[in-house]
Structures are given as structure tokens and as C-alpha cells.
């Protein structure tokens, strides 16, 4: 909603009577002023405004050796980049603190001396405004005033080309005799730099930093609109997964930097040969995803063959010279091959796997086949193995320490699930966990891991353990009753237990997650966000979730020494988490340089094979 002005319609003053015709600024001196009648806490911003204007009374000269000059309120506000204001809604006059010009950074403060004038400077990108928060508030003033805190952008008057100044406005409004807002005072803080970092974080979470195209999560999200459009228009659309041949050899032959140049160049060439409304994304390290609007099976084949030919027609110019590239493509057509984005691209990936087989065609379109049946049979076999392992006690936990960055001493341990096969070997989790998620067995695994972790806590009174819980488990109707049953025999164990939720799980249902976090904390346990940076968590939600720890996604930490983008992203995540006072864990730390860098940036805890690998047998030394 675009707001043109702040002022509410004129009405009789709260100080109506014999002074009703006096100027508003004089009427405010009367005892009935909201600032005079409200408690001292509510009036702090206005008190700061008054103190900044009036000189501090001189102290008696009785003890000169002990005399200390009173702090200058204006200097204090200047030092923290804040100013105060007082808004009389009756007259629509805004009285700014004496340091407002330096805080806002422009000289014509008189141009925003009314609510109407201030509103005209409101940036169209703003989602909130003082007018909405105060004049249109639905809250009631019960005598203490009504607190508010909003963020919005201001474009300085007569400086249309100047960048928007982003503001955090915290204050309290007070009602007149009619119950409507009559007066407000508040504290202004410029948060332009914080807003810039948040916007960069949003960009990083939705776009691939190397190529500038969509990332996988954003592609899947936007592809859902294609389903609605296809149903409305009775059309098909296609999904492609485009794989780069032998990226491993490119990395090994030319180095990671040159391989990154090839990936970035490939993104530009693919984008140049797609239609404007087609969606292009970096799906994984060497794979691009493409959603083609209004595209059937024959058109899918024609588009894929054209892309293969265009990419192979000329090498990519890099700092190491020309580098030739060839592609493999798997495709699927919706809605015939899938009625959701996840299923559609899963089928495209199965087709790409077939295209990568020796002697296969470079382009394969998905069709139900023996390969699909083989995949289904493998999933059934893994499901049977999980059930057997649960019944026979072959689900284990491996403990990996999280060390304090300052001392290198273990602070807590993460319990990682392991499945031991009947022959004694450990199963690869890359195949076990996805199958467990799809089959619904993940809840039984999470239950067993919690049982094992609590037993370990009971055996080692000085140990603290963090346990991962899937989204299916967290949002299951009986999760908290089962957790209570586990903790009832020894409820004191909860204070040494941390439940980890992935960022993706947290944002699937924000309100449900907020309630779940609160419920877990009622048991006395702590809650951590795992894989921070992999999803779309907003700054606002990060504060609402009330997590005790955030763990930066190891995929960004692992590659920090080679990627400037990852270094920037990790540091941004650290700054944002620390800004809201949440301790930070960096996982997948694999070398000394990365550990030193993270320690210098203020990370609280470090985790990775550089310090200690996760171990199943034997017990690590309990955390100090």
C-alpha cells in the first residue's frame, strides 16, 4: 500500500478548553501532556530529546577534585548513530533531536518537520510506515502507551537520486481522550548497512553466486507456477537436467578457478539460447536445471539437441586458454512424467543418469522403464535393511565433537546416525537417509538415535549431545509425547540435550516451527538450526525462531579456501547471527587455514574432521 501522508484528520486537542486556540507547541507544556503523565520508562526517547537540547545544570563546586562532567546526551546518541523525535498528531508537527541531521546524513531537516512531509519521503520499497504503525494502529492505550518497532526506507527530500536510507523506528504512541493516537515519540536508528547485508543474503539464498542464475531451491519453487499455467492452458512443459561431462577432469587438469570460469561461461551460453520465460538454474556443482514453458516431448528433444550442439560448437575462453565442453541431458515432460516439481526433476535426473551410461545417447527423455523398476527394487531392499537394523539393534550413533573456537576444547558432541550391516560394514548414508525419508522410516530412526543419545548422557554426566531431528519427526502429532516418555525417567538429561533442525525444515511451516521450538525448550533442552544458509530464512524469522545455536551449512565452509564467494557468504551469515545474539557453529572444517579464518571472524564453535572424525566405537573424553 502506498502511503501519501502521516497526518490523521484534524480533531479537538487533548488539551481542549481555554487553551484550545493556542499553538500546539505551547499546549504541550501543560501538565496533561502524554509525556508528563506517562511512566518514566515510556518517555525515555522524549527525555533524551529534551536533555539533548537543555544544558546540564552545573554541579556545586564543593569538591572539585571529584567533579566529573555529565555525559552529553547528544554525544551519546551520535556515537551510536541514533536520534529521537516527538510527533504531535494533532498539529502533525515532528520535533527532531538536535543530532538528527548527522544521523540521517542530509542538511534540510526542515523539509521533514511534519508527518505528511516525512511520509512523502517514504521509499516505495517499504513494507511498513509510521502512519500505519501509529495512526492506523488497532491497539488500545491502557495508560502506558503502545509500543511499536518498524523498519522502512526514506529517500531524502530533493535527493531523488540518492540511495534509500533504511530506518529502524522504535517508540511508543499515546492516545488522546477519544482513544485515538494523539502523540508519539521514538528512537530512530539507521540500518542501511544491515539492510544491504540482508538483501545480499537473500540474493545468495535464491541465486547461485558464481553464475547469477537461480539456485536449485528457487528453481523448484518457481516451477510450481508452470504446473498451474499448464493446467489452465491445457499445455505441457518440460524439465531438463544438463550435466557437464568430466567436470572432475576439468578441475584436475586446469584447476578449480578455471573450472569455475567454464561453469560461469556455460550459464551465459545456456541463458542466451533459452526463451525469456524459461527458467535456468544451477542445480548442483556440474548440473544445470532448465524449465521450458509450453514444451512437449518432441520440442524437448529439439531444444536439448540444440543446446548440446551450441555448447560443443566452440570452446570456452578461460585464463588457461580455450577449454572444450560437452553436455549430457536428461528430460521429463509435465504433467505426464510428474505432477510436482520435485518428482519431475527427479525423473529428469534418472534420465540424465541413463544418458551418462557408456555408449548411451547424450540426450535421454524420461520414460517408465526397467531402470525405474530397478531403482524401486533397490529402495525396497534398503527399506528392508533399515527395518532389520532397527529390530536387531544395528542402528548406532557416532559422536563428533564441536570444539570451542577460543580454546579448542570440546563443548558438546553431535550424535550422527550409522547403520551397521549384518556383515559388520557400515552402510552409506547417502542411500539410507533419502530412502528412510521417502518410506517414512525416518521417524523410527530418529526415535532410536534419541534413545541412544539419552543413554550416553546418562552414562556420562558431564557430556552434552546434539541430535538431528527430521521435519517428518518434528511435525509428527506424537513427537512431543514420545519425547516426554523418553525424558520422564531422567528429566534432568534435557538440559544437556540439543535438538537440531535443518533450515529447510524450519521454513516449511514457520509458525509450526516456532511452536515446536518453544515446546522443546519447555522440556529444558536447547534447539539449534542446522545447515544455516541453505534455505530462505529471513532476518525476521531468524529472530522469531529463538534458536540457541545456528550451524552454518558445511557446503559453504568446506570450499572457503578456494571460493571468495563462499568466504563472503559465510562471513555474512556469521555477522547476521551474531547481530541477533545467536552463537555460531561452523561445520565441515577440514584445515588449519579455514579454522583460523573462522576463529578470526568470531565463530563460537568449530566442527569437522580437522579436529576429530565421528567415531562409533569408544567414548570421547567428556566435554569440559
C-alpha positions as CSV (number, residue, x, y, z in Angstrom):
1,X,0.0,0.0,0.0
2,X,1.5,3.4,-0.9
3,X,1.0,6.0,1.8
4,X,1.0,9.6,0.9
5,X,1.0,11.2,4.3
6,X,1.0,10.5,8.0
7,X,-1.4,13.1,9.4
8,X,-4.7,12.0,10.8
9,X,-7.8,14.1,10.2
10,X,-7.9,17.2,12.5
11,X,-9.7,16.8,15.7
12,X,-10.2,18.5,19.0
13,X,-7.0,18.7,21.0
14,X,-6.4,16.5,24.1
15,X,-5.9,19.8,25.9
16,X,-9.2,21.4,24.7
17,X,-10.5,24.3,26.9
18,X,-9.3,27.8,27.4
19,X,-6.0,26.9,25.8
20,X,-7.6,25.3,22.7
21,X,-6.7,28.1,20.4
22,X,-3.1,28.3,21.5
23,X,-0.3,26.9,19.3
24,X,0.2,23.1,19.7
25,X,3.8,23.6,20.8
26,X,2.6,25.8,23.7
27,X,-0.2,23.4,24.7
28,X,2.3,20.6,25.1
29,X,3.7,22.4,28.1
30,X,0.5,21.8,30.1
31,X,0.5,19.1,32.8
32,X,-1.9,17.0,30.7
33,X,0.9,16.2,28.1
34,X,1.3,12.5,27.5
35,X,5.0,12.8,28.1
36,X,4.3,14.3,31.5
37,X,1.7,11.8,32.6
38,X,3.3,8.6,31.4
39,X,5.8,6.5,33.4
40,X,9.4,7.3,33.0
41,X,10.3,4.2,31.0
42,X,7.7,5.0,28.4
43,X,9.0,8.6,28.0
44,X,12.7,7.8,27.6
45,X,13.1,8.9,23.9
46,X,11.4,12.2,24.6
47,X,13.5,12.7,27.8
48,X,16.6,12.1,25.7
49,X,15.3,14.8,23.2
50,X,14.8,17.3,26.0
51,X,18.2,16.5,27.6
52,X,19.9,16.9,24.3
53,X,18.5,20.4,24.0
54,X,19.0,21.8,27.5
55,X,22.4,22.2,29.1
56,X,23.1,20.0,32.1
57,X,22.8,22.1,35.4
58,X,26.1,22.9,36.9
59,X,27.3,20.9,39.9
60,X,28.2,22.7,43.1
61,X,31.9,23.4,43.3
62,X,32.2,21.9,46.7
63,X,34.5,19.0,45.8
64,X,36.4,20.0,42.6
65,X,38.8,17.0,42.9
66,X,35.8,14.7,42.5
67,X,33.8,16.7,39.9
68,X,33.1,14.8,36.8
69,X,31.4,16.4,33.8
70,X,28.0,14.8,32.9
71,X,27.9,12.9,29.7
72,X,26.5,14.8,26.8
73,X,23.3,13.0,25.6
74,X,23.8,14.3,22.1
75,X,27.3,12.8,22.0
76,X,25.9,9.5,23.3
77,X,23.3,9.4,20.5
78,X,25.8,10.5,17.9
79,X,28.2,7.7,19.0
80,X,25.6,5.0,18.5
81,X,24.1,6.5,15.3
82,X,20.7,7.2,16.8
83,X,18.3,10.2,17.2
84,X,15.0,10.8,18.8
85,X,11.8,12.5,17.7
86,X,8.5,13.7,19.1
87,X,5.4,13.7,16.8
88,X,2.2,15.6,17.7
89,X,-0.5,14.1,15.6
90,X,-2.9,17.0,16.4
91,X,-0.7,19.5,14.6
92,X,1.2,16.9,12.6
93,X,4.5,18.5,13.7
94,X,7.6,16.4,14.2
95,X,10.2,17.6,16.6
96,X,13.6,16.0,15.8
97,X,16.5,15.6,18.1
98,X,19.5,18.0,17.6
99,X,21.7,15.3,16.0
100,X,19.0,14.2,13.5
101,X,20.8,15.8,10.5
102,X,24.0,13.9,11.2
103,X,22.1,10.6,11.7
104,X,20.1,11.0,8.5
105,X,23.1,12.4,6.6
106,X,21.4,15.4,5.0
107,X,21.0,19.1,5.8
108,X,17.4,20.1,5.0
109,X,15.8,18.6,8.1
110,X,13.1,21.3,8.0
111,X,11.7,19.5,4.9
112,X,10.5,16.6,7.0
113,X,9.2,18.5,10.0
114,X,5.6,17.2,9.5
115,X,4.2,13.7,9.3
116,X,2.9,14.5,5.8
117,X,6.3,15.6,4.6
118,X,8.0,12.7,6.2
119,X,5.5,10.3,4.5
120,X,6.3,11.8,1.1
121,X,9.9,10.7,1.5
122,X,8.9,7.1,2.2
123,X,10.5,4.6,-0.2
124,X,8.1,2.6,-2.3
125,X,10.0,-0.5,-1.3
126,X,9.0,0.0,2.3
127,X,6.6,-2.6,3.8
128,X,5.8,-0.5,6.9
129,X,5.3,3.1,7.8
130,X,4.9,5.2,11.0
131,X,1.4,6.2,9.8
132,X,0.4,2.5,9.6
133,X,2.1,1.6,12.9
134,X,0.7,4.6,14.9
135,X,-2.3,6.4,13.3
136,X,-3.9,3.2,12.0
137,X,-2.9,1.0,14.9
138,X,-5.7,-1.3,16.2
139,X,-4.1,-1.5,19.6
140,X,-5.5,0.3,22.7
141,X,-3.6,2.6,25.0
142,X,-4.3,1.4,28.6
143,X,-2.4,4.3,30.1
144,X,1.1,3.1,29.4
145,X,1.2,3.9,25.7
146,X,1.5,1.4,22.9
147,X,5.0,0.2,21.9
148,X,5.9,-0.2,18.2
149,X,9.0,-1.2,16.2
150,X,9.1,-1.0,12.4
151,X,11.6,-0.8,9.6
152,X,11.2,1.3,6.4
153,X,13.1,3.3,3.8
154,X,13.4,7.0,3.4
155,X,14.5,8.8,0.3
156,X,16.0,12.2,1.3
157,X,13.9,15.2,0.1
158,X,15.3,16.8,-3.1
159,X,17.7,13.9,-3.5
160,X,15.7,11.5,-5.6
161,X,18.9,10.0,-7.0
162,X,20.4,9.4,-3.6
163,X,20.2,5.8,-2.2
164,X,17.4,4.9,0.2
165,X,18.2,5.3,3.9
166,X,16.8,2.3,5.8
167,X,15.4,3.1,9.3
168,X,14.6,1.1,12.4
169,X,12.0,3.1,14.3
170,X,11.3,2.1,17.9
171,X,8.9,4.0,20.1
172,X,5.6,4.4,21.8
173,X,2.4,6.2,21.0
174,X,-0.2,7.6,23.4
175,X,-3.9,8.1,23.0
176,X,-6.0,11.2,23.5
177,X,-9.3,11.4,25.3
178,X,-11.1,9.8,22.3
179,X,-8.8,6.8,22.5
180,X,-7.1,7.5,19.1
181,X,-3.3,8.1,18.8
182,X,-2.5,11.7,19.7
183,X,1.2,11.8,20.4
184,X,4.2,9.6,19.7
185,X,7.9,9.6,20.4
186,X,10.6,7.3,19.3
187,X,14.1,6.4,18.6
188,X,15.5,6.4,15.0
189,X,18.4,4.2,14.0
190,X,19.9,4.0,10.5
191,X,20.2,0.3,9.5
192,X,21.2,0.8,5.8
193,X,24.2,-1.4,6.0
194,X,22.3,-4.2,7.8
195,X,19.6,-4.0,5.2
196,X,22.2,-4.3,2.4
197,X,23.7,-7.4,4.1
198,X,20.2,-8.9,4.5
199,X,19.4,-8.3,0.8
200,X,22.7,-9.8,-0.2
201,X,21.9,-12.8,2.0
202,X,18.5,-13.2,0.3
203,X,20.2,-13.0,-3.1
204,X,22.7,-15.6,-2.1
205,X,20.0,-17.9,-0.8
206,X,18.0,-17.7,-4.0
207,X,20.6,-17.3,-6.7
208,X,23.9,-19.1,-7.5
209,X,26.7,-16.6,-6.7
210,X,29.1,-17.9,-9.4
211,X,26.7,-17.8,-12.3
212,X,23.9,-15.4,-11.2
213,X,21.2,-17.8,-12.3
214,X,18.6,-19.3,-10.0
215,X,19.7,-21.9,-7.4
216,X,18.0,-25.3,-7.1
217,X,15.5,-24.4,-4.4
218,X,14.4,-21.3,-6.3
219,X,14.0,-23.3,-9.5
220,X,11.8,-25.9,-7.8
221,X,9.8,-23.1,-6.2
222,X,9.2,-21.2,-9.4
223,X,8.5,-24.3,-11.4
224,X,5.3,-24.8,-9.4
225,X,3.8,-21.9,-11.3
226,X,4.3,-23.8,-14.5
227,X,2.0,-26.5,-13.4
228,X,-0.8,-24.1,-12.7
229,X,-0.2,-22.4,-16.1
230,X,-0.1,-25.7,-17.9
231,X,-3.3,-26.9,-16.3
232,X,-5.1,-23.6,-17.2
233,X,-3.9,-23.6,-20.8
234,X,-4.1,-27.3,-21.3
235,X,-0.4,-27.4,-22.2
236,X,2.7,-29.4,-21.3
237,X,6.1,-28.0,-20.1
238,X,9.4,-29.7,-19.8
239,X,12.2,-30.0,-17.3
240,X,15.8,-30.7,-18.2
241,X,18.9,-31.5,-16.2
242,X,22.1,-30.6,-18.1
243,X,25.3,-32.2,-16.9
244,X,28.8,-31.2,-17.8
245,X,30.9,-34.1,-19.0
246,X,34.0,-34.9,-16.9
247,X,34.0,-31.9,-14.6
248,X,36.3,-33.8,-12.4
249,X,38.9,-33.9,-15.1
250,X,38.5,-30.2,-15.8
251,X,39.2,-29.5,-12.1
252,X,42.2,-31.8,-12.1
253,X,43.6,-30.6,-15.4
254,X,43.0,-26.8,-15.2
255,X,42.2,-26.2,-11.5
256,X,39.1,-25.1,-9.7
257,X,39.3,-21.5,-10.8
258,X,39.3,-22.4,-14.5
259,X,36.5,-24.9,-14.0
260,X,34.5,-22.1,-12.3
261,X,35.2,-19.9,-15.4
262,X,33.8,-22.7,-17.6
263,X,30.7,-23.1,-15.4
264,X,30.0,-19.3,-15.5
265,X,30.5,-19.2,-19.2
266,X,28.3,-22.2,-19.7
267,X,25.5,-20.4,-17.8
268,X,25.7,-17.4,-20.1
269,X,25.6,-19.5,-23.2
270,X,22.7,-21.6,-22.0
271,X,20.8,-18.4,-21.0
272,X,21.5,-16.8,-24.4
273,X,19.9,-19.9,-26.1
274,X,16.8,-20.1,-23.9
275,X,13.5,-18.2,-24.3
276,X,12.9,-15.3,-21.9
277,X,10.3,-17.1,-19.8
278,X,12.3,-20.3,-19.5
279,X,13.9,-20.9,-16.0
280,X,17.6,-21.6,-15.8
281,X,19.3,-22.7,-12.5
282,X,22.5,-24.2,-11.2
283,X,21.1,-27.4,-9.9
284,X,24.3,-28.8,-8.5
285,X,28.1,-28.5,-9.0
286,X,28.2,-29.7,-12.6
287,X,24.4,-29.7,-13.4
288,X,22.1,-27.0,-14.6
289,X,18.3,-27.3,-14.4
290,X,16.0,-25.8,-17.0
291,X,12.2,-25.5,-17.1
292,X,10.8,-24.8,-20.6
293,X,7.3,-23.3,-20.8
294,X,4.8,-24.8,-23.3
295,X,7.1,-27.6,-24.3
296,X,6.1,-31.2,-25.2
297,X,8.2,-34.3,-25.9
298,X,9.3,-33.6,-29.5
299,X,10.1,-30.0,-28.6
300,X,12.1,-31.2,-25.6
301,X,14.3,-33.3,-27.8
302,X,14.7,-30.5,-30.3
303,X,15.7,-28.0,-27.6
304,X,18.1,-30.4,-25.9
305,X,19.9,-31.3,-29.2
306,X,20.2,-27.6,-30.0
307,X,21.8,-26.9,-26.6
308,X,24.2,-29.8,-27.0
309,X,25.3,-28.6,-30.4
310,X,25.6,-24.9,-29.3
311,X,27.9,-25.8,-26.4
312,X,30.0,-28.2,-28.4
313,X,30.4,-25.8,-31.3
314,X,33.1,-23.6,-29.8
315,X,35.3,-23.9,-26.7
316,X,35.1,-21.5,-23.7
317,X,37.7,-18.9,-23.4
318,X,39.4,-19.0,-19.9
319,X,42.5,-17.7,-18.3
320,X,44.1,-21.0,-19.1
321,X,43.1,-20.8,-22.8
322,X,40.2,-22.4,-24.7
323,X,38.5,-25.2,-22.9
324,X,36.1,-27.5,-24.9
325,X,32.9,-28.7,-23.1
326,X,30.3,-31.4,-23.9
327,X,26.9,-32.0,-22.3
328,X,24.7,-34.8,-21.3
329,X,20.9,-34.0,-20.8
330,X,18.0,-35.8,-19.2
331,X,14.5,-34.5,-19.7
332,X,10.9,-35.1,-18.5
333,X,7.6,-33.7,-19.6
334,X,4.9,-32.5,-17.2
335,X,2.3,-33.3,-16.2
336,X,2.7,-36.7,-17.9
337,X,6.0,-37.6,-16.1
338,X,5.3,-35.9,-12.8
339,X,2.8,-33.7,-11.1
340,X,5.1,-31.8,-8.8
341,X,8.4,-30.1,-9.3
342,X,10.4,-32.5,-7.1
343,X,9.0,-35.6,-8.9
344,X,9.5,-34.0,-12.4
345,X,13.2,-33.1,-11.8
346,X,13.8,-36.5,-10.1
347,X,12.6,-38.1,-13.3
348,X,14.8,-35.8,-15.3
349,X,17.7,-36.8,-13.1
350,X,17.0,-40.5,-13.7
351,X,17.1,-39.8,-17.4
352,X,20.4,-37.9,-17.0
353,X,21.8,-40.9,-15.2
354,X,20.9,-43.1,-18.2
355,X,22.5,-40.5,-20.6
356,X,25.7,-40.8,-18.7
357,X,26.0,-44.6,-19.1
358,X,28.8,-45.7,-21.5
359,X,27.5,-45.8,-25.1
360,X,24.3,-44.0,-24.3
361,X,22.8,-41.1,-26.2
362,X,23.7,-37.7,-25.0
363,X,20.0,-36.8,-24.6
364,X,17.6,-39.1,-22.9
365,X,13.9,-38.3,-22.3
366,X,12.3,-40.0,-19.3
367,X,10.0,-43.0,-19.8
368,X,9.0,-45.6,-17.2
369,X,11.5,-48.4,-17.8
370,X,13.4,-51.3,-16.3
371,X,15.8,-48.7,-14.9
372,X,13.0,-47.1,-13.0
373,X,11.9,-50.6,-11.8
374,X,15.5,-51.4,-10.7
375,X,15.5,-48.1,-8.7
376,X,12.3,-49.1,-7.0
377,X,13.6,-52.5,-6.1
378,X,16.8,-51.0,-4.7
379,X,14.7,-48.7,-2.5
380,X,12.7,-51.7,-1.2
381,X,15.9,-53.5,-0.4
382,X,17.3,-50.6,1.6
383,X,13.9,-50.2,3.4
384,X,14.1,-53.9,4.4
385,X,17.7,-53.4,5.6
386,X,16.6,-50.4,7.8
387,X,13.8,-52.3,9.4
388,X,16.1,-55.3,10.1
389,X,18.7,-53.0,11.6
390,X,16.1,-51.3,13.8
391,X,14.9,-54.7,15.1
392,X,18.4,-56.1,15.6
393,X,20.0,-53.1,17.3
394,X,22.3,-52.2,14.4
395,X,21.3,-48.5,14.3
396,X,24.3,-46.8,16.1
397,X,25.5,-43.3,16.8
398,X,28.9,-41.8,16.0
399,X,29.9,-38.9,18.1
400,X,31.8,-35.9,16.7
401,X,32.9,-33.0,19.0
402,X,32.1,-29.4,18.5
403,X,35.1,-27.5,19.9
404,X,35.2,-24.0,21.3
405,X,36.9,-21.8,18.8
406,X,38.8,-19.9,21.5
407,X,40.3,-22.9,23.3
408,X,39.9,-25.9,21.0
409,X,38.3,-27.9,23.9
410,X,35.1,-29.9,23.2
411,X,31.9,-28.1,24.2
412,X,29.4,-30.8,23.0
413,X,29.1,-33.7,20.6
414,X,26.8,-34.3,17.7
415,X,25.3,-37.8,17.5
416,X,25.4,-38.9,13.9
417,X,23.3,-42.0,12.8
418,X,25.1,-45.0,11.5
419,X,23.7,-48.3,10.1
420,X,25.8,-51.4,10.6
421,X,25.1,-54.1,8.0
422,X,24.7,-57.7,9.0
423,X,28.3,-58.4,7.7
424,X,29.7,-55.7,10.0
425,X,30.3,-53.0,7.4
426,X,28.7,-49.5,7.7
427,X,26.1,-48.6,5.1
428,X,26.5,-45.4,3.0
429,X,24.1,-42.8,4.5
430,X,23.7,-41.2,1.0
431,X,21.5,-44.1,0.1
432,X,19.9,-44.9,3.6
433,X,18.6,-41.4,4.6
434,X,16.8,-40.5,1.4
435,X,15.1,-43.9,1.3
436,X,14.2,-43.6,5.0
437,X,12.6,-40.1,4.3
438,X,10.6,-41.4,1.4
439,X,9.4,-44.6,3.1
440,X,8.5,-42.9,6.4
441,X,11.1,-44.9,8.4
442,X,13.0,-41.7,9.3
443,X,10.8,-41.3,12.4
444,X,11.8,-44.7,13.8
445,X,15.5,-43.9,13.1
446,X,15.2,-40.5,14.9
447,X,13.5,-42.2,17.9
448,X,16.3,-44.8,18.1
449,X,19.0,-42.1,17.8
450,X,17.4,-40.1,20.6
451,X,17.2,-43.2,22.8
452,X,20.9,-43.9,22.3
453,X,21.9,-40.2,22.9
454,X,20.0,-40.0,26.2
455,X,21.6,-43.3,27.3
456,X,25.0,-41.8,26.5
457,X,24.1,-38.6,28.5
458,X,23.1,-40.8,31.5
459,X,26.4,-42.7,31.3
460,X,28.5,-39.5,31.1
461,X,27.2,-36.8,33.4
462,X,29.5,-34.1,32.0
463,X,28.7,-34.7,28.3
464,X,26.3,-32.6,26.1
465,X,24.9,-34.1,22.9
466,X,23.1,-32.6,19.9
467,X,20.7,-34.8,17.9
468,X,19.3,-34.2,14.4
469,X,15.6,-34.5,14.0
470,X,13.9,-34.6,10.6
471,X,11.0,-32.4,9.6
472,X,8.7,-35.5,9.4
473,X,9.6,-36.3,13.0
474,X,9.3,-32.8,14.4
475,X,5.8,-32.2,12.9
476,X,4.5,-35.7,13.7
477,X,1.5,-35.4,16.1
478,X,3.0,-37.8,18.7
479,X,6.6,-36.4,18.7
480,X,6.4,-34.5,21.9
481,X,4.5,-37.3,23.8
482,X,7.3,-39.7,22.7
483,X,10.0,-37.2,23.7
484,X,8.3,-36.8,27.1
485,X,8.2,-40.5,27.6
486,X,12.0,-40.7,26.9
487,X,12.8,-37.8,29.3
488,X,10.3,-38.7,32.2
489,X,12.6,-41.3,33.8
490,X,15.5,-38.7,34.0
491,X,14.2,-35.2,33.1
492,X,17.5,-33.6,34.1
493,X,19.1,-35.0,31.0
494,X,17.2,-32.5,28.9
495,X,19.4,-29.6,30.0
496,X,22.4,-31.4,28.2
497,X,20.4,-32.2,25.1
498,X,20.3,-30.1,21.9
499,X,17.8,-30.8,19.1
500,X,19.0,-29.8,15.7
501,X,16.5,-28.8,12.9
502,X,17.6,-28.1,9.4
503,X,16.9,-24.6,7.9
504,X,14.7,-26.2,5.2
505,X,12.6,-27.9,7.8
506,X,12.3,-24.7,9.8
507,X,10.9,-22.6,7.0
508,X,8.5,-25.2,5.6
509,X,6.0,-24.0,8.3
510,X,7.4,-21.1,10.2
511,X,4.6,-20.8,12.8
512,X,4.6,-24.6,13.5
513,X,8.4,-24.5,13.9
514,X,8.1,-21.5,16.4
515,X,5.7,-23.6,18.5
516,X,7.9,-26.7,18.2
517,X,11.0,-24.8,19.4
518,X,9.1,-23.4,22.3
519,X,7.8,-26.9,23.2
520,X,11.3,-28.4,23.1
521,X,12.6,-25.6,25.4
522,X,9.8,-26.4,27.9
523,X,11.5,-29.7,28.4
524,X,14.7,-27.8,29.3
525,X,16.6,-28.8,26.0
526,X,18.2,-26.4,23.6
527,X,17.5,-26.0,19.9
528,X,19.9,-25.4,17.0
529,X,19.4,-24.6,13.3
530,X,21.4,-26.9,11.1
531,X,22.5,-26.0,7.5
532,X,22.1,-22.3,8.1
533,X,22.4,-20.5,4.7
534,X,21.0,-23.3,2.6
535,X,17.4,-22.1,2.5
536,X,15.4,-18.8,2.7
537,X,15.4,-17.9,6.3
538,X,14.7,-14.2,6.6
539,X,16.3,-12.0,9.3
540,X,12.9,-11.6,10.8
541,X,12.3,-15.3,11.1
542,X,15.8,-15.9,12.5
543,X,14.9,-13.7,15.4
544,X,11.4,-15.3,15.9
545,X,12.7,-18.9,15.9
546,X,14.6,-18.3,19.2
547,X,17.3,-20.8,18.4
548,X,20.2,-21.4,20.9
549,X,22.7,-22.1,18.1
550,X,23.0,-21.8,14.3
551,X,25.2,-24.1,12.3
552,X,26.5,-22.7,9.0
553,X,26.0,-25.2,6.1
554,X,29.2,-27.1,5.7
555,X,29.0,-26.9,1.9
556,X,30.0,-23.2,2.2
557,X,32.6,-23.8,4.8
558,X,34.3,-26.7,3.0
559,X,35.2,-24.6,0.0
560,X,36.1,-21.3,1.7
561,X,39.8,-21.6,1.0
562,X,39.1,-21.8,-2.8
563,X,36.0,-19.6,-3.2
564,X,35.8,-15.9,-2.5
565,X,32.0,-16.1,-2.8
566,X,31.8,-18.7,-0.1
567,X,34.0,-16.6,2.2
568,X,31.8,-13.6,1.7
569,X,28.7,-15.7,2.3
570,X,30.0,-17.4,5.4
571,X,31.1,-14.1,6.9
572,X,27.7,-12.5,6.1
573,X,25.9,-15.4,7.9
574,X,28.2,-15.0,10.9
575,X,27.5,-11.3,11.1
576,X,23.8,-11.7,10.9
577,X,23.7,-14.5,13.5
578,X,25.9,-12.5,15.9
579,X,23.7,-9.4,15.4
580,X,20.7,-11.2,16.9
581,X,22.9,-12.8,19.6
582,X,22.9,-16.4,18.5
583,X,26.2,-18.4,18.9
584,X,27.5,-19.7,15.6
585,X,28.9,-23.2,14.7
586,X,30.9,-23.8,11.5
587,X,30.8,-27.4,10.4
588,X,32.9,-29.4,7.9
589,X,36.1,-27.6,8.9
590,X,38.9,-29.5,7.2
591,X,42.1,-27.5,7.5
592,X,44.0,-25.0,9.7
593,X,43.6,-22.0,7.4
594,X,39.8,-22.4,7.4
595,X,39.8,-22.8,11.2
596,X,41.9,-19.7,11.7
597,X,39.8,-17.7,9.3
598,X,36.6,-18.7,11.1
599,X,38.1,-18.0,14.5
600,X,39.1,-14.5,13.4
601,X,35.6,-13.8,12.2
602,X,34.1,-14.6,15.6
603,X,32.7,-18.1,15.2
604,X,32.0,-19.6,18.6
605,X,32.3,-23.4,17.8
606,X,34.1,-25.4,15.1
607,X,33.3,-28.9,13.9
608,X,34.9,-31.1,11.4
609,X,37.4,-33.9,10.7
610,X,40.3,-31.4,11.2
611,X,39.6,-31.6,14.9
612,X,38.1,-35.2,15.2
613,X,36.2,-37.6,13.0
614,X,32.9,-39.0,14.1
615,X,33.6,-42.3,15.9
616,X,31.2,-45.2,16.7
617,X,33.5,-47.3,18.9
618,X,34.8,-46.0,22.2
619,X,33.7,-42.9,24.0
620,X,35.3,-39.5,23.6
621,X,36.5,-37.6,26.6
622,X,33.5,-35.9,28.1
623,X,33.2,-32.2,27.4
624,X,34.6,-29.8,30.0
